[in-house]
Structure formats: structure tokens, C-alpha cells
Amino acid sequence: MERSEEAEQAVREFASVFSTGDADGVDGLFSTQAVRVIGTDPAEWWGPDRDDVVRRLRAQVEVLGGQVKVEVNDPESGRVGDMAWVADQPTLRLPDGTDVPTRFTAVLREEDGKWRFVQVHFSMGVANEEAIGEELPI
């Protein structure tokens, strides 16, 4: 499997849309077909209706208004044909300067020469002990 610089660039575009508050940029990030987005909040299980996903993300970008910066770390990726995956550990920089480590994975498809997200998972890691009350071997 070869690396996909295009998928890695798509993560940077995603981060830029949130970091700059570019709500209009949300639409161009996602596939024209069905999309699934999973976030940290339990209510952030969106899709497969693409238009609903775009509407929800636009609303979040508008509320954040560029106040929260998403800093891409060191994405890794793979590609087979017109499909690719990407994973990264971006940092959210909050308005008060607090850095929050996050996790990002996605699947992309090339559509008309542009790599678009089909599935996105963006969340904050929680220690096993905190999540289930027990430390597990890692």
C-alpha cells in the first residue's frame, strides 16, 4: 500500500476549515455520497445523510468562529486506487492557550480529481482506567 499525500493534505484542509472558522469550506471536504462522522460527544454520530453531516459541521465551525485551532501533527496514510485512509494525533488549541490532544482517523475517496472524506472519527482519548475502571495492558 502506498502513502497518500493527498489524504494527508485533506486532513490539513479539514484543520484549516476549523482553525479559520471557514464554514463555507466544510461542504468541499466531504463526499457527494453517504458520509459518517463520529466525534467525542455521544451525540456526534452523524450520517449517512451527507447534507445533514455538512449542516451539523458548518454549525460547529460557525459557533467556534476560528477560536479553536486544530494543529495537525504527523499524519500517516495509505492508498489503494481511489480510496485512502489517514490517521493523525492533532492538537486542539483552546482560546485560553490550553492544548488538548486528540485522535483523527478518516477514509477518503477520490471524486472528480478531489479527495473527499467518506468517514471521519475525531475524538479525545480516555484512559482505560477512567473509561472502564480498570487499567489494561497496553
C-alpha positions, 0 to 999 in steps of 0.5 A: 500500500502506498502513502497518500499525500493527498489524504494527508493534505485533506486532513490539513484542509479539514484543520484549516476549515476549523482553525479559520472558522471557514464554514463555507469550506466544510461542504468541499471536504466531504463526499457527494455520497453517504458520509459518517462522522463520529466525534467525542460527544455521544451525540456526534454520530452523524450520517449517512445523510451527507447534507445533514453531516455538512449542516451539523459541521458548518454549525460547529465551525460557525459557533467556534468562529476560528477560536479553536485551532486544530494543529495537525501533527504527523499524519500517516496514510495509505492508498489503494486506487481511489480510496485512502485512509489517514490517521493523525494525533492533532492538537486542539488549541483552546482560546485560553492557550490550553492544548488538548490532544486528540485522535483523527482517523478518516477514509477518503475517496477520490471524486472528480480529481478531489479527495473527499472524506467518506468517514471521519472519527475525531475524538479525545482519548480516555484512559482505560482506567477512567473509561472502564475502571480498570487499567489494561495492558497496553 
